[in-house]
Amino acid sequence: MIPVPSGVRVWLATGHTDMRKGWASLALLVQERFAQDPHSGHLFIFRGRRGDLVKIIWHDGQGSCLFMKRLERGRFIWPTPADGAVSISVGQMGYLLEGIDWRNPQKTWRPEAAGDCDTVNRRAGSGEIAAARRRDPG
């Protein structure tokens, strides 16, 4: 994961971008599309036509960075081209880079109390825990 300092914004370039572009060409798109400074420290993310590849440009204060990620299966969830430039949170970027729908992530089930998990109940009923404690008392 990119070590993103606090106060940094993440921008998505809606639509698709030619993934043959390097840092300089993408930085020019940032100036034209976002009317932003590519050296501002914000992250700017671009997606290719097929949807399985993104490029991220970032200036960390010392130099320019270009990150690329390609999903083995699936596609990155992306806003429609009519939306223009979209700003997302750093947490949403984490979901995006994992291939998870960052617009509406679903919470997973959490047990309400210790021992409320089916696995613990099954293991306790079968005697696995007691047998493990006899083998390793420490």
C-alpha positions as a Python dict, from the first residue, in 0.01 Angstrom:
ca = {
    (1, 'M'): (0, 0, 0),
    (2, 'I'): (114, 352, -72),
    (3, 'P'): (214, 537, 250),
    (4, 'V'): (-37, 821, 214),
    (5, 'P'): (17, 1117, 450),
    (6, 'S'): (-285, 1275, 616),
    (7, 'G'): (-457, 1550, 422),
    (8, 'V'): (-381, 1393, 85),
    (9, 'R'): (-673, 1357, -155),
    (10, 'V'): (-725, 1076, -403),
    (11, 'W'): (-865, 1164, -746),
    (12, 'L'): (-1006, 924, -1006),
    (13, 'A'): (-996, 1016, -1373),
    (14, 'T'): (-1336, 903, -1500),
    (15, 'G'): (-1358, 720, -1830),
    (16, 'H'): (-1057, 536, -1963),
    (17, 'T'): (-701, 646, -2024),
    (18, 'D'): (-437, 524, -2268),
    (19, 'M'): (-219, 305, -2047),
    (20, 'R'): (84, 359, -2269),
    (21, 'K'): (123, 700, -2105),
    (22, 'G'): (399, 756, -1853),
    (23, 'W'): (427, 995, -1560),
    (24, 'A'): (478, 1311, -1767),
    (25, 'S'): (178, 1246, -1996),
    (26, 'L'): (-47, 1155, -1704),
    (27, 'A'): (69, 1466, -1514),
    (28, 'L'): (-35, 1674, -1814),
    (29, 'L'): (-380, 1510, -1799),
    (30, 'V'): (-398, 1605, -1430),
    (31, 'Q'): (-337, 1968, -1521),
    (32, 'E'): (-592, 1962, -1806),
    (33, 'R'): (-867, 1738, -1662),
    (34, 'F'): (-849, 1820, -1292),
    (35, 'A'): (-702, 2171, -1315),
    (36, 'Q'): (-469, 2051, -1035),
    (37, 'D'): (-97, 2054, -977),
    (38, 'P'): (46, 1701, -1021),
    (39, 'H'): (325, 1798, -776),
    (40, 'S'): (73, 1877, -499),
    (41, 'G'): (116, 1544, -320),
    (42, 'H'): (-234, 1422, -409),
    (43, 'L'): (-280, 1083, -576),
    (44, 'F'): (-431, 1067, -925),
    (45, 'I'): (-561, 732, -1050),
    (46, 'F'): (-627, 639, -1415),
    (47, 'R'): (-792, 323, -1550),
    (48, 'G'): (-734, 151, -1882),
    (49, 'R'): (-1001, 63, -2138),
    (50, 'R'): (-1036, -303, -2035),
    (51, 'G'): (-1072, -205, -1669),
    (52, 'D'): (-816, -446, -1527),
    (53, 'L'): (-527, -197, -1509),
    (54, 'V'): (-481, 127, -1313),
    (55, 'K'): (-193, 371, -1293),
    (56, 'I'): (-142, 605, -1000),
    (57, 'I'): (79, 912, -1012),
    (58, 'W'): (200, 1081, -696),
    (59, 'H'): (466, 1332, -605),
    (60, 'D'): (594, 1251, -257),
    (61, 'G'): (786, 1576, -207),
    (62, 'Q'): (1116, 1426, -317),
    (63, 'G'): (1028, 1284, -655),
    (64, 'S'): (762, 1159, -890),
    (65, 'C'): (611, 813, -843),
    (66, 'L'): (421, 601, -1093),
    (67, 'F'): (244, 292, -960),
    (68, 'M'): (64, 35, -1170),
    (69, 'K'): (-167, -249, -1071),
    (70, 'R'): (-327, -512, -1291),
    (71, 'L'): (-596, -744, -1157),
    (72, 'E'): (-557, -1111, -1250),
    (73, 'R'): (-937, -1152, -1251),
    (74, 'G'): (-1216, -899, -1252),
    (75, 'R'): (-1219, -526, -1314),
    (76, 'F'): (-1171, -214, -1108),
    (77, 'I'): (-1501, -47, -1014),
    (78, 'W'): (-1502, 292, -1184),
    (79, 'P'): (-1737, 592, -1197),
    (80, 'T'): (-1919, 672, -1519),
    (81, 'P'): (-1754, 916, -1763),
    (82, 'A'): (-2029, 1174, -1704),
    (83, 'D'): (-1911, 1222, -1346),
    (84, 'G'): (-1590, 1409, -1441),
    (85, 'A'): (-1315, 1391, -1178),
    (86, 'V'): (-1413, 1209, -859),
    (87, 'S'): (-1245, 1246, -521),
    (88, 'I'): (-1244, 941, -293),
    (89, 'S'): (-1101, 873, 52),
    (90, 'V'): (-779, 684, 118),
    (91, 'G'): (-988, 398, 263),
    (92, 'Q'): (-1196, 379, -55),
    (93, 'M'): (-873, 371, -256),
    (94, 'G'): (-767, 67, -53),
    (95, 'Y'): (-1092, -109, -149),
    (96, 'L'): (-1051, 0, -512),
    (97, 'L'): (-699, -142, -536),
    (98, 'E'): (-820, -474, -392),
    (99, 'G'): (-1091, -498, -659),
    (100, 'I'): (-1370, -440, -403),
    (101, 'D'): (-1666, -213, -480),
    (102, 'W'): (-1548, 101, -297),
    (103, 'R'): (-1883, 279, -348),
    (104, 'N'): (-2074, 51, -111),
    (105, 'P'): (-1849, -189, 83),
    (106, 'Q'): (-2038, -438, 295),
    (107, 'K'): (-1940, -509, 654),
    (108, 'T'): (-1879, -871, 736),
    (109, 'W'): (-2055, -1046, 1022),
    (110, 'R'): (-1895, -1000, 1363),
    (111, 'P'): (-1975, -1208, 1670),
    (112, 'E'): (-2143, -1004, 1942),
    (113, 'A'): (-1971, -1187, 2228),
    (114, 'A'): (-1672, -1414, 2276),
    (115, 'G'): (-1768, -1772, 2207),
    (116, 'D'): (-2049, -1663, 1973),
    (117, 'C'): (-1868, -1812, 1676),
    (118, 'D'): (-1987, -2141, 1529),
    (119, 'T'): (-1629, -2261, 1483),
    (120, 'V'): (-1547, -2224, 1853),
    (121, 'N'): (-1869, -2403, 1949),
    (122, 'R'): (-1802, -2691, 1708),
    (123, 'R'): (-1441, -2732, 1822),
    (124, 'A'): (-1538, -2719, 2189),
    (125, 'G'): (-1806, -2983, 2133),
    (126, 'S'): (-1571, -3219, 1954),
    (127, 'G'): (-1301, -3207, 2218),
    (128, 'E'): (-1033, -3063, 1987),
    (129, 'I'): (-951, -2782, 2228),
    (130, 'A'): (-908, -3014, 2529),
    (131, 'A'): (-686, -3248, 2325),
    (132, 'A'): (-475, -2955, 2208),
    (133, 'R'): (-433, -2833, 2567),
    (134, 'R'): (-314, -3179, 2678),
    (135, 'R'): (-52, -3182, 2401),
    (136, 'D'): (66, -2823, 2473),
    (137, 'P'): (-17, -2719, 2830),
    (138, 'G'): (174, -2384, 2803),
}
